[in-house]
């Protein structure tokens, strides 16, 4: 995968301007680093952020039959229809923050109607249960990755400045946990969480399902990240990995959502390591293993709101911080422009003149 390097010259320019703005150095905390990161990603101190696209990819999971979710499998298709009608949380926040929602069917196990806002890129009708063998073939995983990349390329026609990841799929916190464990060797007890809100018995079923999946698919997992994705992942997760890879290859900032998006980001990083420089962690999910994923990726989340919905909601909530970071860097006056004394520079100058 051809991922361009981060523009270190633009980062340096942004850092130098930050140091000259009318404020104590570092006083705007994470906003300062965010502006530097955006400059490095885009090669511009004032990158365009107008066209924001949240890619909400949907698919079903065979492991849902193991009782790992508080909701039935049919909810995946029902929620897709809800998104298309504009009734999901992702839609509400997208309208609020001026983002475009791209809903794509990568593997929903239902007959969805033709809809002008639905991208039909179905690889198959759901995956097989990861507790009995691989979720899908390697070829199907690769196809889903390529579909995700194509979604990004298609959106350039309408404008794409920032890519946001989102998901929908009953059972996908189980497959995400299995994929994270497969890629990191973490123990399921440290990764598997309550997802949709399962009770204690449901949590134990999820942990057992992940342990079985890792055992049954151990040989496939060891072959590499795409094989691991095929063995214990999901079609929407593979599609999101493609979205991440293609967005990075186009030098676009990536706002990564929560746990499922984190699993996709981890897979993308294993497939194409250069993508991590383009990632911005929007928030820390309430889901147990998300903090471990962020640590593996070397990312620090912007928000911590106890979210665990997915869809792209956490990524959308972080958008105003990107706007703020860019505006502060470009619109705030420097000490020279404002005619304000910079105490630190004056002190350094006085120290030199008295020596």
DAMO-V731675 format. One record per residue. N is the residue number from 1. PHI is phi in whole degrees, -180 to 180 (NA if undefined). D_FIRST is the distance of its C-alpha to the first C-alpha in Angstrom with 1 decimal. Layout:
N | PHI | D_FIRST
N | PHI | D_FIRST
This chain:
1 | NA | 0.0
2 | -92 | 3.8
3 | -104 | 6.1
4 | -68 | 9.6
5 | -71 | 12.2
6 | -63 | 15.1
7 | -79 | 18.0
8 | -70 | 20.6
9 | -65 | 23.2
10 | -65 | 23.3
11 | -60 | 23.5
12 | -65 | 26.4
13 | -62 | 28.2
14 | -65 | 28.0
15 | -64 | 29.3
16 | -64 | 32.1
17 | -68 | 33.2
18 | -55 | 33.2
19 | -70 | 35.5
20 | -101 | 37.9
21 | -72 | 38.2
22 | -75 | 41.7
23 | -167 | 41.2
24 | -61 | 41.3
25 | -55 | 38.0
26 | 79 | 35.8
27 | -72 | 38.2
28 | -100 | 35.7
29 | 50 | 33.6
30 | -63 | 30.2
31 | -62 | 30.4
32 | -65 | 30.3
33 | -65 | 27.1
34 | -63 | 25.6
35 | -65 | 26.4
36 | -67 | 24.9
37 | -62 | 21.6
38 | -64 | 21.6
39 | -64 | 22.3
40 | -65 | 19.5
41 | -67 | 17.0
42 | -97 | 18.5
43 | 77 | 20.1
44 | -138 | 23.4
45 | -74 | 26.4
46 | -124 | 27.3
47 | -70 | 24.2
48 | -69 | 25.1
49 | -129 | 25.2
50 | -70 | 27.2
51 | -94 | 24.9
52 | -109 | 23.9
53 | -125 | 22.4
54 | -101 | 22.6
55 | -94 | 20.7
56 | -103 | 23.1
57 | -100 | 21.9
58 | -125 | 24.5
59 | -166 | 25.0
60 | -101 | 27.7
61 | -131 | 27.7
62 | -60 | 30.0
63 | -67 | 30.7
64 | -60 | 32.7
65 | -69 | 35.5
66 | -87 | 36.0
67 | 74 | 37.5
68 | -96 | 34.8
69 | -127 | 35.1
70 | -79 | 38.1
71 | -122 | 37.4
72 | -72 | 37.5
73 | -58 | 34.5
74 | -61 | 36.0
75 | -65 | 35.1
76 | -57 | 31.5
77 | -64 | 32.6
78 | -63 | 35.4
79 | -72 | 33.2
80 | -59 | 30.9
81 | -63 | 34.1
82 | -63 | 35.1
83 | -62 | 31.9
84 | -66 | 32.6
85 | -85 | 36.1
86 | 82 | 35.0
87 | -103 | 36.7
88 | -87 | 34.0
89 | -59 | 33.6
90 | -61 | 30.2
91 | -69 | 32.1
92 | -60 | 34.8
93 | -71 | 32.5
94 | -64 | 30.4
95 | -64 | 33.6
96 | -63 | 34.8
97 | -105 | 31.8
98 | 68 | 31.1
99 | -109 | 27.8
100 | -104 | 26.8
101 | -102 | 26.2
102 | -107 | 24.0
103 | -99 | 25.2
104 | -130 | 23.2
105 | -93 | 24.5
106 | -97 | 21.8
107 | 180 | 24.6
108 | -76 | 27.9
109 | -91 | 30.8
110 | -165 | 33.2
111 | -88 | 34.2
112 | -87 | 33.1
113 | -72 | 34.9
114 | -66 | 33.4
115 | -147 | 32.8
116 | -62 | 31.5
117 | -98 | 29.5
118 | -102 | 27.9
119 | -90 | 24.5
120 | -90 | 25.1
121 | -132 | 21.9
122 | -67 | 23.5
123 | -86 | 21.9
124 | -164 | 25.1
125 | -85 | 28.1
126 | 78 | 27.1
127 | -98 | 26.0
128 | -82 | 28.3
129 | -70 | 29.7
130 | -69 | 27.7
131 | -78 | 31.0
132 | -114 | 31.7
133 | 163 | 28.3
134 | -69 | 24.8
135 | -65 | 24.2
136 | -159 | 22.4
137 | -82 | 20.8
138 | -61 | 17.3
139 | -63 | 17.1
140 | -68 | 18.4
141 | -62 | 16.0
142 | -64 | 13.0
143 | -64 | 15.2
144 | -64 | 15.7
145 | -60 | 12.1
146 | -66 | 11.9
147 | -62 | 15.2
148 | -62 | 14.2
149 | -64 | 11.6
150 | -65 | 14.4
151 | -57 | 16.9
152 | -65 | 15.3
153 | -61 | 15.2
154 | -64 | 18.8
155 | -75 | 20.0
156 | -63 | 19.4
157 | -61 | 22.5
158 | -100 | 24.5
159 | 102 | 23.0
160 | -148 | 20.4
161 | -108 | 20.8
162 | -136 | 20.1
163 | -104 | 18.3
164 | -122 | 20.2
165 | -101 | 19.6
166 | -151 | 22.5
167 | -152 | 23.6
168 | -154 | 26.6
169 | 178 | 27.4
170 | -61 | 30.5
171 | 97 | 29.7
172 | -79 | 26.2
173 | -73 | 27.2
174 | -70 | 28.1
175 | -66 | 24.8
176 | -63 | 23.0
177 | -62 | 25.3
178 | -63 | 24.7
179 | -66 | 20.9
180 | -62 | 21.4
181 | -61 | 23.9
182 | -64 | 21.7
183 | -87 | 18.9
184 | -122 | 21.4
185 | 67 | 24.5
186 | -70 | 26.6
187 | -80 | 29.8
188 | -54 | 30.2
189 | -65 | 33.3
190 | -98 | 31.2
191 | -125 | 28.6
192 | -76 | 30.5
193 | -118 | 32.4
194 | -85 | 34.7
195 | 56 | 32.2
196 | -74 | 34.5
197 | 107 | 37.5
198 | -67 | 38.5
199 | -78 | 41.6
200 | -61 | 41.9
201 | -64 | 42.2
202 | -65 | 39.1
203 | -64 | 37.2
204 | -66 | 38.4
205 | -64 | 37.3
206 | -63 | 33.8
207 | -62 | 33.7
208 | -63 | 35.1
209 | -62 | 32.6
210 | -68 | 29.7
211 | -61 | 31.4
212 | -63 | 32.1
213 | -62 | 28.5
214 | -67 | 27.2
215 | -72 | 30.0
216 | -65 | 29.7
217 | -105 | 25.9
218 | -55 | 25.8
219 | -67 | 24.8
220 | -67 | 21.9
221 | -59 | 20.6
222 | -71 | 20.6
223 | -80 | 18.1
224 | 146 | 15.0
225 | -65 | 13.5
226 | -69 | 13.0
227 | -64 | 16.5
228 | -64 | 17.9
229 | -62 | 16.8
230 | -68 | 18.5
231 | -72 | 21.5
232 | -128 | 22.5
233 | -95 | 20.5
234 | -139 | 21.1
235 | -68 | 19.9
236 | -71 | 19.9
237 | -67 | 18.1
238 | -63 | 15.2
239 | -62 | 15.5
240 | -66 | 15.4
241 | -60 | 12.2
242 | -65 | 10.8
243 | -58 | 12.9
244 | -65 | 11.7
245 | -63 | 7.9
246 | -69 | 9.0
247 | -62 | 11.8
248 | -65 | 10.1
249 | -65 | 8.1
250 | -97 | 11.7
251 | 61 | 13.3
252 | -106 | 15.4
253 | -62 | 17.3
254 | -117 | 16.8
255 | -91 | 20.1
256 | -87 | 19.6
257 | -78 | 22.7
258 | -96 | 24.3
259 | -64 | 24.2
260 | -67 | 22.3
261 | -62 | 19.7
262 | -64 | 19.6
263 | -64 | 18.8
264 | -64 | 15.9
265 | -64 | 14.7
266 | -65 | 15.2
267 | -64 | 13.3
268 | -61 | 10.3
269 | -67 | 10.8
270 | -74 | 11.1
271 | -76 | 7.9
272 | -137 | 5.9
273 | -53 | 9.0
274 | -66 | 8.9
275 | -69 | 9.6
276 | -63 | 13.1
277 | -67 | 14.3
278 | -99 | 14.2
279 | -89 | 16.1
280 | -125 | 19.9
281 | -78 | 21.9
282 | -70 | 24.6
283 | -159 | 27.0
284 | -101 | 28.0
285 | -70 | 28.8
286 | -71 | 32.1
287 | -61 | 30.4
288 | -50 | 31.0
289 | -86 | 27.5
290 | -67 | 25.8
291 | -60 | 26.9
292 | -66 | 25.4
293 | -63 | 22.0
294 | -61 | 22.2
295 | -65 | 23.4
296 | -61 | 20.5
297 | -85 | 18.1
298 | 71 | 20.5
299 | -112 | 21.4
300 | -113 | 24.9
301 | -70 | 26.0
302 | -79 | 27.9
303 | -129 | 30.3
304 | -143 | 32.1
305 | -118 | 34.2
306 | 59 | 34.4
307 | -79 | 32.2
308 | -156 | 31.0
309 | -90 | 30.8
310 | 81 | 27.2
311 | 71 | 26.7
312 | 110 | 25.1
313 | -66 | 28.5
314 | -66 | 27.7
315 | -63 | 24.8
316 | -64 | 27.3
317 | -65 | 29.9
318 | -86 | 27.9
319 | -56 | 27.5
320 | -60 | 30.8
321 | -70 | 29.7
322 | -65 | 26.9
323 | -58 | 29.6
324 | -63 | 32.0
325 | -62 | 29.8
326 | -69 | 29.0
327 | -67 | 32.7
328 | -59 | 34.1
329 | -62 | 32.1
330 | -97 | 33.1
331 | -108 | 36.5
332 | -75 | 38.2
333 | -74 | 40.5
334 | -83 | 40.2
335 | -58 | 43.3
336 | -66 | 44.2
337 | -65 | 43.7
338 | -92 | 45.9
339 | 67 | 48.4
340 | -102 | 48.0
341 | -71 | 48.7
342 | -99 | 45.9
343 | -58 | 47.8
344 | -65 | 45.2
345 | -72 | 45.0
346 | -63 | 48.8
347 | -64 | 49.4
348 | -65 | 47.1
349 | -65 | 48.9
350 | -63 | 52.3
351 | -64 | 51.5
352 | -69 | 50.6
353 | -74 | 53.8
354 | -93 | 56.1
355 | -79 | 54.9
